[in-house]
């Protein structure tokens, strides 16, 4: 939901970026991407209207 932009140079927890912009942030990769892109720290950008088969909500299950 965050707008894409540069972060400050200091250490941050849950940075939100700018309050407006032209692009939204995509975090991490998907089943479709190479391994180096499948990190939550990897950031991409695209327009808010963009749709793709490798972008969306991820369900995580924790077994006990």
PDBQT receptor file of N, H, CA, C and O in Angstrom, charges set to zero:
ATOM      1  N   UNK A   1       0.810  -1.199   0.000  1.00  0.00    +0.000 N 
ATOM      2  CA  UNK A   1       0.000   0.000   0.000  1.00  0.00    +0.000 C 
ATOM      3  C   UNK A   1       0.853   1.262   0.000  1.00  0.00    +0.000 C 
ATOM      4  O   UNK A   1       0.342   2.356  -0.239  1.00  0.00    +0.000 OA
ATOM      5  N   UNK A   2       2.146   1.120   0.266  1.00  0.00    +0.000 N 
ATOM      6  H   UNK A   2       2.562   0.232   0.460  1.00  0.00    +0.000 HD
ATOM      7  CA  UNK A   2       3.036   2.282   0.324  1.00  0.00    +0.000 C 
ATOM      8  C   UNK A   2       3.372   2.808  -1.064  1.00  0.00    +0.000 C 
ATOM      9  O   UNK A   2       3.431   2.059  -2.039  1.00  0.00    +0.000 OA
ATOM     10  N   UNK A   3       3.590   4.118  -1.122  1.00  0.00    +0.000 N 
ATOM     11  H   UNK A   3       3.542   4.726  -0.330  1.00  0.00    +0.000 HD
ATOM     12  CA  UNK A   3       4.081   4.723  -2.350  1.00  0.00    +0.000 C 
ATOM     13  C   UNK A   3       5.571   4.471  -2.456  1.00  0.00    +0.000 C 
ATOM     14  O   UNK A   3       6.270   4.432  -1.443  1.00  0.00    +0.000 OA
ATOM     15  N   UNK A   4       6.061   4.300  -3.666  1.00  0.00    +0.000 N 
ATOM     16  H   UNK A   4       5.493   4.332  -4.489  1.00  0.00    +0.000 HD
ATOM     17  CA  UNK A   4       7.466   4.020  -3.902  1.00  0.00    +0.000 C 
ATOM     18  C   UNK A   4       8.281   5.307  -3.795  1.00  0.00    +0.000 C 
ATOM     19  O   UNK A   4       7.890   6.339  -4.341  1.00  0.00    +0.000 OA
ATOM     20  N   UNK A   5       9.399   5.245  -3.102  1.00  0.00    +0.000 N 
ATOM     21  H   UNK A   5       9.716   4.407  -2.659  1.00  0.00    +0.000 HD
ATOM     22  CA  UNK A   5      10.293   6.388  -2.972  1.00  0.00    +0.000 C 
ATOM     23  C   UNK A   5      11.527   5.993  -2.193  1.00  0.00    +0.000 C 
ATOM     24  O   UNK A   5      11.626   4.864  -1.714  1.00  0.00    +0.000 OA
ATOM     25  N   UNK A   6      12.452   6.894  -2.064  1.00  0.00    +0.000 N 
ATOM     26  H   UNK A   6      12.371   7.811  -2.453  1.00  0.00    +0.000 HD
ATOM     27  CA  UNK A   6      13.683   6.634  -1.332  1.00  0.00    +0.000 C 
ATOM     28  C   UNK A   6      13.423   6.655   0.167  1.00  0.00    +0.000 C 
ATOM     29  O   UNK A   6      12.594   7.420   0.659  1.00  0.00    +0.000 OA
ATOM     30  N   UNK A   7      14.143   5.804   0.879  1.00  0.00    +0.000 N 
ATOM     31  H   UNK A   7      14.816   5.182   0.479  1.00  0.00    +0.000 HD
ATOM     32  CA  UNK A   7      14.110   5.807   2.334  1.00  0.00    +0.000 C 
ATOM     33  C   UNK A   7      15.250   6.677   2.837  1.00  0.00    +0.000 C 
ATOM     34  O   UNK A   7      16.204   6.945   2.107  1.00  0.00    +0.000 OA
ATOM     35  N   UNK A   8      15.149   7.113   4.080  1.00  0.00    +0.000 N 
ATOM     36  H   UNK A   8      14.374   6.895   4.673  1.00  0.00    +0.000 HD
ATOM     37  CA  UNK A   8      16.238   7.842   4.706  1.00  0.00    +0.000 C 
ATOM     38  C   UNK A   8      17.444   6.937   4.891  1.00  0.00    +0.000 C 
ATOM     39  O   UNK A   8      17.325   5.717   4.773  1.00  0.00    +0.000 OA
ATOM     40  N   UNK A   9      18.591   7.511   5.176  1.00  0.00    +0.000 N 
ATOM     41  H   UNK A   9      18.687   8.501   5.272  1.00  0.00    +0.000 HD
ATOM     42  CA  UNK A   9      19.816   6.721   5.300  1.00  0.00    +0.000 C 
ATOM     43  C   UNK A   9      19.968   6.054   6.670  1.00  0.00    +0.000 C 
ATOM     44  O   UNK A   9      20.793   5.153   6.824  1.00  0.00    +0.000 OA
ATOM     45  N   UNK A  10      19.193   6.477   7.657  1.00  0.00    +0.000 N 
ATOM     46  H   UNK A  10      18.523   7.209   7.532  1.00  0.00    +0.000 HD
ATOM     47  CA  UNK A  10      19.293   5.870   8.985  1.00  0.00    +0.000 C 
ATOM     48  C   UNK A  10      18.453   4.593   9.066  1.00  0.00    +0.000 C 
ATOM     49  O   UNK A  10      17.567   4.363   8.243  1.00  0.00    +0.000 OA
ATOM     50  N   UNK A  11      18.747   3.777  10.063  1.00  0.00    +0.000 N 
ATOM     51  H   UNK A  11      19.467   3.964  10.732  1.00  0.00    +0.000 HD
ATOM     52  CA  UNK A  11      18.012   2.538  10.278  1.00  0.00    +0.000 C 
ATOM     53  C   UNK A  11      16.549   2.841  10.590  1.00  0.00    +0.000 C 
ATOM     54  O   UNK A  11      16.253   3.753  11.362  1.00  0.00    +0.000 OA
ATOM     55  N   UNK A  12      15.617   2.063   9.980  1.00  0.00    +0.000 N 
ATOM     56  H   UNK A  12      15.858   1.322   9.353  1.00  0.00    +0.000 HD
ATOM     57  CA  UNK A  12      14.193   2.311  10.160  1.00  0.00    +0.000 C 
ATOM     58  C   UNK A  12      13.447   1.007  10.367  1.00  0.00    +0.000 C 
ATOM     59  O   UNK A  12      13.864  -0.041   9.873  1.00  0.00    +0.000 OA
ATOM     60  N   UNK A  13      12.350   1.069  11.093  1.00  0.00    +0.000 N 
ATOM     61  H   UNK A  13      12.011   1.920  11.494  1.00  0.00    +0.000 HD
ATOM     62  CA  UNK A  13      11.460  -0.070  11.257  1.00  0.00    +0.000 C 
ATOM     63  C   UNK A  13      10.144   0.263  10.577  1.00  0.00    +0.000 C 
ATOM     64  O   UNK A  13       9.511   1.268  10.901  1.00  0.00    +0.000 OA
ATOM     65  N   UNK A  14       9.732  -0.572   9.637  1.00  0.00    +0.000 N 
ATOM     66  H   UNK A  14      10.247  -1.388   9.374  1.00  0.00    +0.000 HD
ATOM     67  CA  UNK A  14       8.491  -0.393   8.887  1.00  0.00    +0.000 C 
ATOM     68  C   UNK A  14       8.388   0.989   8.240  1.00  0.00    +0.000 C 
ATOM     69  O   UNK A  14       7.426   1.713   8.497  1.00  0.00    +0.000 OA
ATOM     70  N   UNK A  15       9.357   1.368   7.406  1.00  0.00    +0.000 N 
ATOM     71  H   UNK A  15      10.138   0.780   7.197  1.00  0.00    +0.000 HD
ATOM     72  CA  UNK A  15       9.284   2.675   6.745  1.00  0.00    +0.000 C 
ATOM     73  C   UNK A  15       8.113   2.716   5.770  1.00  0.00    +0.000 C 
ATOM     74  O   UNK A  15       7.802   1.717   5.123  1.00  0.00    +0.000 OA
ATOM     75  N   UNK A  16       7.474   3.856   5.670  1.00  0.00    +0.000 N 
ATOM     76  H   UNK A  16       7.726   4.668   6.196  1.00  0.00    +0.000 HD
ATOM     77  CA  UNK A  16       6.308   3.978   4.797  1.00  0.00    +0.000 C 
ATOM     78  C   UNK A  16       6.590   4.718   3.503  1.00  0.00    +0.000 C 
ATOM     79  O   UNK A  16       5.762   4.686   2.593  1.00  0.00    +0.000 OA
ATOM     80  N   UNK A  17       7.724   5.379   3.392  1.00  0.00    +0.000 N 
ATOM     81  H   UNK A  17       8.397   5.405   4.131  1.00  0.00    +0.000 HD
ATOM     82  CA  UNK A  17       8.030   6.114   2.182  1.00  0.00    +0.000 C 
ATOM     83  C   UNK A  17       7.227   7.393   2.102  1.00  0.00    +0.000 C 
ATOM     84  O   UNK A  17       6.714   7.865   3.117  1.00  0.00    +0.000 OA
ATOM     85  N   UNK A  18       7.106   7.971   0.898  1.00  0.00    +0.000 N 
ATOM     86  H   UNK A  18       7.522   7.588   0.073  1.00  0.00    +0.000 HD
ATOM     87  CA  UNK A  18       6.404   9.249   0.739  1.00  0.00    +0.000 C 
ATOM     88  C   UNK A  18       4.892   9.117   0.941  1.00  0.00    +0.000 C 
ATOM     89  O   UNK A  18       4.350   8.012   0.897  1.00  0.00    +0.000 OA
ATOM     90  N   UNK A  19       4.215  10.250   1.163  1.00  0.00    +0.000 N 
ATOM     91  H   UNK A  19       4.656  11.147   1.199  1.00  0.00    +0.000 HD
ATOM     92  CA  UNK A  19       2.765  10.228   1.396  1.00  0.00    +0.000 C 
ATOM     93  C   UNK A  19       1.958  10.169   0.105  1.00  0.00    +0.000 C 
ATOM     94  O   UNK A  19       0.748   9.951   0.152  1.00  0.00    +0.000 OA
ATOM     95  N   UNK A  20       2.605  10.360  -1.056  1.00  0.00    +0.000 N 
ATOM     96  H   UNK A  20       3.589  10.537  -1.094  1.00  0.00    +0.000 HD
ATOM     97  CA  UNK A  20       1.921  10.241  -2.349  1.00  0.00    +0.000 C 
ATOM     98  C   UNK A  20       2.957   9.940  -3.421  1.00  0.00    +0.000 C 
ATOM     99  O   UNK A  20       4.161   9.983  -3.166  1.00  0.00    +0.000 OA
ATOM    100  N   UNK A  21       2.485   9.637  -4.610  1.00  0.00    +0.000 N 
ATOM    101  H   UNK A  21       1.508   9.602  -4.818  1.00  0.00    +0.000 HD
ATOM    102  CA  UNK A  21       3.405   9.341  -5.698  1.00  0.00    +0.000 C 
ATOM    103  C   UNK A  21       2.700   8.759  -6.897  1.00  0.00    +0.000 C 
ATOM    104  O   UNK A  21       1.471   8.764  -6.970  1.00  0.00    +0.000 OA
ATOM    105  N   UNK A  22       3.479   8.254  -7.842  1.00  0.00    +0.000 N 
ATOM    106  H   UNK A  22       4.477   8.250  -7.783  1.00  0.00    +0.000 HD
ATOM    107  CA  UNK A  22       2.936   7.659  -9.061  1.00  0.00    +0.000 C 
ATOM    108  C   UNK A  22       3.001   6.148  -9.047  1.00  0.00    +0.000 C 
ATOM    109  O   UNK A  22       2.287   5.487  -9.801  1.00  0.00    +0.000 OA
ATOM    110  N   UNK A  23       3.852   5.591  -8.194  1.00  0.00    +0.000 N 
ATOM    111  H   UNK A  23       4.431   6.128  -7.581  1.00  0.00    +0.000 HD
ATOM    112  CA  UNK A  23       4.072   4.149  -8.160  1.00  0.00    +0.000 C 
ATOM    113  C   UNK A  23       3.852   3.595  -6.757  1.00  0.00    +0.000 C 
ATOM    114  O   UNK A  23       4.129   4.265  -5.762  1.00  0.00    +0.000 OA
ATOM    115  N   UNK A  24       3.350   2.362  -6.693  1.00  0.00    +0.000 N 
ATOM    116  H   UNK A  24       3.125   1.818  -7.501  1.00  0.00    +0.000 HD
ATOM    117  CA  UNK A  24       3.207   1.643  -5.434  1.00  0.00    +0.000 C 
ATOM    118  C   UNK A  24       4.352   0.652  -5.296  1.00  0.00    +0.000 C 
ATOM    119  O   UNK A  24       4.939   0.230  -6.293  1.00  0.00    +0.000 OA
ATOM    120  N   UNK A  25       4.668   0.283  -4.065  1.00  0.00    +0.000 N 
ATOM    121  H   UNK A  25       4.191   0.626  -3.256  1.00  0.00    +0.000 HD
ATOM    122  CA  UNK A  25       5.754  -0.653  -3.778  1.00  0.00    +0.000 C 
ATOM    123  C   UNK A  25       5.268  -2.086  -3.910  1.00  0.00    +0.000 C 
ATOM    124  O   UNK A  25       4.178  -2.431  -3.453  1.00  0.00    +0.000 OA
ATOM    125  N   UNK A  26       6.086  -2.913  -4.537  1.00  0.00    +0.000 N 
ATOM    126  H   UNK A  26       6.971  -2.634  -4.908  1.00  0.00    +0.000 HD
ATOM    127  CA  UNK A  26       5.919  -4.373  -4.515  1.00  0.00    +0.000 C 
ATOM    128  C   UNK A  26       7.075  -4.886  -3.683  1.00  0.00    +0.000 C 
ATOM    129  O   UNK A  26       8.217  -4.476  -3.888  1.00  0.00    +0.000 OA
ATOM    130  N   UNK A  27       6.799  -5.765  -2.759  1.00  0.00    +0.000 N 
ATOM    131  H   UNK A  27       5.870  -6.098  -2.593  1.00  0.00    +0.000 HD
ATOM    132  CA  UNK A  27       7.865  -6.336  -1.936  1.00  0.00    +0.000 C 
ATOM    133  C   UNK A  27       8.032  -7.803  -2.252  1.00  0.00    +0.000 C 
ATOM    134  O   UNK A  27       7.057  -8.545  -2.370  1.00  0.00    +0.000 OA
ATOM    135  N   UNK A  28       9.290  -8.214  -2.390  1.00  0.00    +0.000 N 
ATOM    136  H   UNK A  28      10.082  -7.610  -2.294  1.00  0.00    +0.000 HD
ATOM    137  CA  UNK A  28       9.593  -9.619  -2.612  1.00  0.00    +0.000 C 
ATOM    138  C   UNK A  28       9.176 -10.101  -3.985  1.00  0.00    +0.000 C 
ATOM    139  O   UNK A  28       8.557  -9.371  -4.759  1.00  0.00    +0.000 OA
ATOM    140  N   UNK A  29       9.519 -11.318  -4.266  1.00  0.00    +0.000 N 
ATOM    141  H   UNK A  29      10.021 -11.911  -3.637  1.00  0.00    +0.000 HD
ATOM    142  CA  UNK A  29       9.186 -11.926  -5.544  1.00  0.00    +0.000 C 
ATOM    143  C   UNK A  29       8.016 -12.892  -5.410  1.00  0.00    +0.000 C 
ATOM    144  O   UNK A  29       7.223 -12.800  -4.473  1.00  0.00    +0.000 OA
ATOM    145  N   UNK A  30       7.923 -13.803  -6.342  1.00  0.00    +0.000 N 
ATOM    146  H   UNK A  30       8.567 -13.877  -7.103  1.00  0.00    +0.000 HD
ATOM    147  CA  UNK A  30       6.837 -14.776  -6.344  1.00  0.00    +0.000 C 
ATOM    148  C   UNK A  30       7.356 -16.099  -6.903  1.00  0.00    +0.000 C 
ATOM    149  O   UNK A  30       8.550 -16.248  -7.165  1.00  0.00    +0.000 OA
ATOM    150  N   UNK A  31       6.466 -17.037  -7.080  1.00  0.00    +0.000 N 
ATOM    151  H   UNK A  31       5.496 -16.916  -6.867  1.00  0.00    +0.000 HD
ATOM    152  CA  UNK A  31       6.809 -18.331  -7.659  1.00  0.00    +0.000 C 
ATOM    153  C   UNK A  31       7.389 -18.166  -9.056  1.00  0.00    +0.000 C 
ATOM    154  O   UNK A  31       8.089 -19.053  -9.545  1.00  0.00    +0.000 OA
ATOM    155  N   UNK A  32       7.110 -17.064  -9.689  1.00  0.00    +0.000 N 
ATOM    156  H   UNK A  32       6.541 -16.344  -9.291  1.00  0.00    +0.000 HD
ATOM    157  CA  UNK A  32       7.507 -16.826 -11.068  1.00  0.00    +0.000 C 
ATOM    158  C   UNK A  32       8.919 -16.244 -11.196  1.00  0.00    +0.000 C 
ATOM    159  O   UNK A  32       9.509 -16.294 -12.275  1.00  0.00    +0.000 OA
ATOM    160  N   UNK A  33       9.463 -15.694 -10.106  1.00  0.00    +0.000 N 
ATOM    161  H   UNK A  33       8.983 -15.654  -9.230  1.00  0.00    +0.000 HD
ATOM    162  CA  UNK A  33      10.746 -15.004 -10.140  1.00  0.00    +0.000 C 
ATOM    163  C   UNK A  33      11.915 -15.887  -9.745  1.00  0.00    +0.000 C 
ATOM    164  O   UNK A  33      11.731 -16.962  -9.174  1.00  0.00    +0.000 OA
ATOM    165  N   UNK A  34      13.127 -15.421 -10.056  1.00  0.00    +0.000 N 
ATOM    166  H   UNK A  34      13.276 -14.548 -10.520  1.00  0.00    +0.000 HD
ATOM    167  CA  UNK A  34      14.351 -16.088  -9.623  1.00  0.00    +0.000 C 
ATOM    168  C   UNK A  34      14.511 -15.929  -8.114  1.00  0.00    +0.000 C 
ATOM    169  O   UNK A  34      13.901 -15.047  -7.510  1.00  0.00    +0.000 OA
ATOM    170  N   UNK A  35      15.330 -16.784  -7.510  1.00  0.00    +0.000 N 
ATOM    171  H   UNK A  35      15.826 -17.501  -8.001  1.00  0.00    +0.000 HD
ATOM    172  CA  UNK A  35      15.506 -16.785  -6.056  1.00  0.00    +0.000 C 
ATOM    173  C   UNK A  35      15.954 -15.448  -5.485  1.00  0.00    +0.000 C 
ATOM    174  O   UNK A  35      15.496 -15.060  -4.410  1.00  0.00    +0.000 OA
ATOM    175  N   UNK A  36      16.840 -14.735  -6.176  1.00  0.00    +0.000 N 
ATOM    176  H   UNK A  36      17.212 -15.051  -7.049  1.00  0.00    +0.000 HD
ATOM    177  CA  UNK A  36      17.358 -13.489  -5.615  1.00  0.00    +0.000 C 
ATOM    178  C   UNK A  36      16.274 -12.434  -5.417  1.00  0.00    +0.000 C 
ATOM    179  O   UNK A  36      16.479 -11.481  -4.665  1.00  0.00    +0.000 OA
ATOM    180  N   UNK A  37      15.126 -12.586  -6.075  1.00  0.00    +0.000 N 
ATOM    181  H   UNK A  37      14.960 -13.360  -6.685  1.00  0.00    +0.000 HD
ATOM    182  CA  UNK A  37      14.037 -11.622  -5.927  1.00  0.00    +0.000 C 
ATOM    183  C   UNK A  37      13.033 -12.024  -4.843  1.00  0.00    +0.000 C 
ATOM    184  O   UNK A  37      12.148 -11.237  -4.506  1.00  0.00    +0.000 OA
ATOM    185  N   UNK A  38      13.154 -13.208  -4.304  1.00  0.00    +0.000 N 
ATOM    186  H   UNK A  38      13.873 -13.848  -4.577  1.00  0.00    +0.000 HD
ATOM    187  CA  UNK A  38      12.180 -13.718  -3.326  1.00  0.00    +0.000 C 
ATOM    188  C   UNK A  38      12.576 -13.375  -1.891  1.00  0.00    +0.000 C 
ATOM    189  O   UNK A  38      12.575 -14.241  -1.016  1.00  0.00    +0.000 OA
ATOM    190  N   UNK A  39      12.906 -12.134  -1.660  1.00  0.00    +0.000 N 
ATOM    191  H   UNK A  39      12.907 -11.430  -2.370  1.00  0.00    +0.000 HD
ATOM    192  CA  UNK A  39      13.223 -11.617  -0.332  1.00  0.00    +0.000 C 
ATOM    193  C   UNK A  39      12.252 -10.481  -0.044  1.00  0.00    +0.000 C 
ATOM    194  O   UNK A  39      11.910  -9.719  -0.948  1.00  0.00    +0.000 OA
ATOM    195  N   UNK A  40      11.805 -10.357   1.197  1.00  0.00    +0.000 N 
ATOM    196  H   UNK A  40      12.083 -10.977   1.932  1.00  0.00    +0.000 HD
ATOM    197  CA  UNK A  40      10.897  -9.258   1.536  1.00  0.00    +0.000 C 
ATOM    198  C   UNK A  40      11.585  -7.903   1.391  1.00  0.00    +0.000 C 
ATOM    199  O   UNK A  40      10.912  -6.887   1.219  1.00  0.00    +0.000 OA
ATOM    200  N   UNK A  41      12.921  -7.873   1.458  1.00  0.00    +0.000 N 
ATOM    201  H   UNK A  41      13.468  -8.699   1.597  1.00  0.00    +0.000 HD
ATOM    202  CA  UNK A  41      13.661  -6.611   1.314  1.00  0.00    +0.000 C 
ATOM    203  C   UNK A  41      13.770  -6.168  -0.137  1.00  0.00    +0.000 C 
ATOM    204  O   UNK A  41      14.113  -5.014  -0.396  1.00  0.00    +0.000 OA
ATOM    205  N   UNK A  42      13.488  -7.047  -1.088  1.00  0.00    +0.000 N 
ATOM    206  H   UNK A  42      13.209  -7.984  -0.877  1.00  0.00    +0.000 HD
ATOM    207  CA  UNK A  42      13.559  -6.688  -2.502  1.00  0.00    +0.000 C 
ATOM    208  C   UNK A  42      12.348  -5.829  -2.851  1.00  0.00    +0.000 C 
ATOM    209  O   UNK A  42      11.212  -6.231  -2.598  1.00  0.00    +0.000 OA
ATOM    210  N   UNK A  43      12.577  -4.652  -3.428  1.00  0.00    +0.000 N 
ATOM    211  H   UNK A  43      13.500  -4.325  -3.633  1.00  0.00    +0.000 HD
ATOM    212  CA  UNK A  43      11.491  -3.732  -3.750  1.00  0.00    +0.000 C 
ATOM    213  C   UNK A  43      11.402  -3.486  -5.248  1.00  0.00    +0.000 C 
ATOM    214  O   UNK A  43      12.407  -3.265  -5.923  1.00  0.00    +0.000 OA
ATOM    215  N   UNK A  44      10.185  -3.530  -5.743  1.00  0.00    +0.000 N 
ATOM    216  H   UNK A  44       9.369  -3.710  -5.194  1.00  0.00    +0.000 HD
ATOM    217  CA  UNK A  44       9.871  -3.167  -7.127  1.00  0.00    +0.000 C 
ATOM    218  C   UNK A  44       8.852  -2.036  -7.081  1.00  0.00    +0.000 C 
ATOM    219  O   UNK A  44       8.376  -1.667  -6.008  1.00  0.00    +0.000 OA
ATOM    220  N   UNK A  45       8.524  -1.495  -8.231  1.00  0.00    +0.000 N 
ATOM    221  H   UNK A  45       8.911  -1.795  -9.102  1.00  0.00    +0.000 HD
ATOM    222  CA  UNK A  45       7.481  -0.471  -8.280  1.00  0.00    +0.000 C 
ATOM    223  C   UNK A  45       6.627  -0.668  -9.518  1.00  0.00    +0.000 C 
ATOM    224  O   UNK A  45       7.083  -1.203 -10.529  1.00  0.00    +0.000 OA
ATOM    225  N   UNK A  46       5.388  -0.229  -9.423  1.00  0.00    +0.000 N 
ATOM    226  H   UNK A  46       5.018   0.205  -8.602  1.00  0.00    +0.000 HD
ATOM    227  CA  UNK A  46       4.498  -0.217 -10.573  1.00  0.00    +0.000 C 
ATOM    228  C   UNK A  46       3.319   0.680 -10.262  1.00  0.00    +0.000 C 
ATOM    229  O   UNK A  46       3.104   1.061  -9.111  1.00  0.00    +0.000 OA
ATOM    230  N   UNK A  47       2.554   1.017 -11.290  1.00  0.00    +0.000 N 
ATOM    231  H   UNK A  47       2.728   0.708 -12.225  1.00  0.00    +0.000 HD
ATOM    232  CA  UNK A  47       1.391   1.884 -11.108  1.00  0.00    +0.000 C 
ATOM    233  C   UNK A  47       0.336   1.167 -10.273  1.00  0.00    +0.000 C 
ATOM    234  O   UNK A  47       0.266  -0.062 -10.300  1.00  0.00    +0.000 OA
ATOM    235  N   UNK A  48      -0.485   1.906  -9.533  1.00  0.00    +0.000 N 
ATOM    236  H   UNK A  48      -0.429   2.904  -9.511  1.00  0.00    +0.000 HD
ATOM    237  CA  UNK A  48      -1.525   1.271  -8.712  1.00  0.00    +0.000 C 
ATOM    238  C   UNK A  48      -2.507   0.416  -9.513  1.00  0.00    +0.000 C 
ATOM    239  O   UNK A  48      -3.066  -0.536  -8.969  1.00  0.00    +0.000 OA
ATOM    240  N   UNK A  49      -2.728   0.728 -10.783  1.00  0.00    +0.000 N 
ATOM    241  H   UNK A  49      -2.273   1.501 -11.225  1.00  0.00    +0.000 HD
ATOM    242  CA  UNK A  49      -3.684  -0.019 -11.609  1.00  0.00    +0.000 C 
ATOM    243  C   UNK A  49      -3.104  -1.294 -12.208  1.00  0.00    +0.000 C 
ATOM    244  O   UNK A  49      -3.845  -2.102 -12.769  1.00  0.00    +0.000 OA
ATOM    245  N   UNK A  50      -1.782  -1.489 -12.098  1.00  0.00    +0.000 N 
ATOM    246  H   UNK A  50      -1.180  -0.832 -11.643  1.00  0.00    +0.000 HD
ATOM    247  CA  UNK A  50      -1.137  -2.651 -12.726  1.00  0.00    +0.000 C 
ATOM    248  C   UNK A  50      -1.598  -3.955 -12.074  1.00  0.00    +0.000 C 
ATOM    249  O   UNK A  50      -1.691  -4.044 -10.850  1.00  0.00    +0.000 OA
ATOM    250  N   UNK A  51      -1.882  -4.954 -12.890  1.00  0.00    +0.000 N 
ATOM    251  H   UNK A  51      -1.807  -4.882 -13.884  1.00  0.00    +0.000 HD
ATOM    252  CA  UNK A  51      -2.262  -6.292 -12.415  1.00  0.00    +0.000 C 
ATOM    253  C   UNK A  51      -1.330  -7.299 -13.064  1.00  0.00    +0.000 C 
ATOM    254  O   UNK A  51      -0.886  -7.106 -14.196  1.00  0.00    +0.000 OA
ATOM    255  N   UNK A  52      -1.033  -8.379 -12.341  1.00  0.00    +0.000 N 
ATOM    256  H   UNK A  52      -1.394  -8.536 -11.422  1.00  0.00    +0.000 HD
ATOM    257  CA  UNK A  52      -0.096  -9.367 -12.842  1.00  0.00    +0.000 C 
ATOM    258  C   UNK A  52      -0.372 -10.696 -12.160  1.00  0.00    +0.000 C 
ATOM    259  O   UNK A  52      -0.886 -10.718 -11.041  1.00  0.00    +0.000 OA
ATOM    260  N   UNK A  53      -0.042 -11.801 -12.810  1.00  0.00    +0.000 N 
ATOM    261  H   UNK A  53       0.375 -11.783 -13.719  1.00  0.00    +0.000 HD
ATOM    262  CA  UNK A  53      -0.280 -13.127 -12.235  1.00  0.00    +0.000 C 
ATOM    263  C   UNK A  53       0.686 -13.467 -11.104  1.00  0.00    +0.000 C 
ATOM    264  O   UNK A  53       0.461 -14.437 -10.380  1.00  0.00    +0.000 OA
ATOM    265  N   UNK A  54       1.751 -12.692 -10.937  1.00  0.00    +0.000 N 
ATOM    266  H   UNK A  54       1.933 -11.904 -11.525  1.00  0.00    +0.000 HD
ATOM    267  CA  UNK A  54       2.720 -13.007  -9.876  1.00  0.00    +0.000 C 
ATOM    268  C   UNK A  54       2.699 -11.983  -8.743  1.00  0.00    +0.000 C 
ATOM    269  O   UNK A  54       3.659 -11.892  -7.977  1.00  0.00    +0.000 OA
ATOM    270  N   UNK A  55       1.619 -11.212  -8.628  1.00  0.00    +0.000 N 
ATOM    271  H   UNK A  55       0.839 -11.286  -9.250  1.00  0.00    +0.000 HD
ATOM    272  CA  UNK A  55       1.481 -10.218  -7.561  1.00  0.00    +0.000 C 
ATOM    273  C   UNK A  55       0.195 -10.503  -6.806  1.00  0.00    +0.000 C 
ATOM    274  O   UNK A  55      -0.842 -10.769  -7.413  1.00  0.00    +0.000 OA
ATOM    275  N   UNK A  56       0.262 -10.448  -5.495  1.00  0.00    +0.000 N 
ATOM    276  H   UNK A  56       1.104 -10.232  -5.001  1.00  0.00    +0.000 HD
ATOM    277  CA  UNK A  56      -0.964 -10.626  -4.729  1.00  0.00    +0.000 C 
ATOM    278  C   UNK A  56      -0.713 -11.017  -3.292  1.00  0.00    +0.000 C 
ATOM    279  O   UNK A  56       0.412 -10.961  -2.796  1.00  0.00    +0.000 OA
ATOM    280  N   UNK A  57      -1.763 -11.407  -2.648  1.00  0.00    +0.000 N 
ATOM    281  H   UNK A  57      -2.678 -11.452  -3.051  1.00  0.00    +0.000 HD
ATOM    282  CA  UNK A  57      -1.759 -11.782  -1.240  1.00  0.00    +0.000 C 
ATOM    283  C   UNK A  57      -1.132 -13.159  -1.061  1.00  0.00    +0.000 C 
ATOM    284  O   UNK A  57      -1.393 -14.062  -1.856  1.00  0.00    +0.000 OA
ATOM    285  N   UNK A  58      -0.318 -13.331  -0.038  1.00  0.00    +0.000 N 
ATOM    286  H   UNK A  58      -0.106 -12.597   0.608  1.00  0.00    +0.000 HD
ATOM    287  CA  UNK A  58       0.313 -14.619   0.243  1.00  0.00    +0.000 C 
ATOM    288  C   UNK A  58      -0.236 -15.181   1.542  1.00  0.00    +0.000 C 
ATOM    289  O   UNK A  58      -0.293 -14.485   2.556  1.00  0.00    +0.000 OA
ATOM    290  N   UNK A  59      -0.636 -16.434   1.506  1.00  0.00    +0.000 N 
ATOM    291  H   UNK A  59      -0.590 -16.999   0.683  1.00  0.00    +0.000 HD
ATOM    292  CA  UNK A  59      -1.116 -17.122   2.686  1.00  0.00    +0.000 C 
ATOM    293  C   UNK A  59       0.045 -17.920   3.273  1.00  0.00    +0.000 C 
ATOM    294  O   UNK A  59       0.733 -18.640   2.549  1.00  0.00    +0.000 OA
ATOM    295  N   UNK A  60       0.264 -17.797   4.571  1.00  0.00    +0.000 N 
ATOM    296  H   UNK A  60      -0.295 -17.212   5.159  1.00  0.00    +0.000 HD
ATOM    297  CA  UNK A  60       1.328 -18.518   5.238  1.00  0.00    +0.000 C 
ATOM    298  C   UNK A  60       0.712 -19.362   6.332  1.00  0.00    +0.000 C 
ATOM    299  O   UNK A  60      -0.092 -18.878   7.128  1.00  0.00    +0.000 OA
ATOM    300  N   UNK A  61       1.090 -20.615   6.365  1.00  0.00    +0.000 N 
ATOM    301  H   UNK A  61       1.743 -21.008   5.718  1.00  0.00    +0.000 HD
ATOM    302  CA  UNK A  61       0.586 -21.531   7.380  1.00  0.00    +0.000 C 
ATOM    303  C   UNK A  61       1.755 -21.989   8.253  1.00  0.00    +0.000 C 
ATOM    304  O   UNK A  61       2.822 -22.343   7.753  1.00  0.00    +0.000 OA
ATOM    305  N   UNK A  62       1.533 -21.974   9.544  1.00  0.00    +0.000 N 
ATOM    306  H   UNK A  62       0.666 -21.686   9.950  1.00  0.00    +0.000 HD
ATOM    307  CA  UNK A  62       2.577 -22.419  10.473  1.00  0.00    +0.000 C 
ATOM    308  C   UNK A  62       2.145 -23.750  11.086  1.00  0.00    +0.000 C 
ATOM    309  O   UNK A  62       1.131 -23.831  11.779  1.00  0.00    +0.000 OA
ATOM    310  N   UNK A  63       2.926 -24.784  10.819  1.00  0.00    +0.000 N 
ATOM    311  H   UNK A  63       3.750 -24.719  10.256  1.00  0.00    +0.000 HD
ATOM    312  CA  UNK A  63       2.588 -26.085  11.393  1.00  0.00    +0.000 C 
ATOM    313  C   UNK A  63       3.135 -26.168  12.818  1.00  0.00    +0.000 C 
ATOM    314  O   UNK A  63       4.133 -25.527  13.148  1.00  0.00    +0.000 OA
ATOM    315  N   UNK A  64       2.469 -26.968  13.660  1.00  0.00    +0.000 N 
ATOM    316  H   UNK A  64       1.659 -27.489  13.391  1.00  0.00    +0.000 HD
ATOM    317  CA  UNK A  64       2.901 -27.070  15.059  1.00  0.00    +0.000 C 
ATOM    318  C   UNK A  64       3.483 -28.409  15.362  1.00  0.00    +0.000 C 
ATOM    319  O   UNK A  64       3.895 -28.661  16.494  1.00  0.00    +0.000 OA
TER     320      UNK A  64
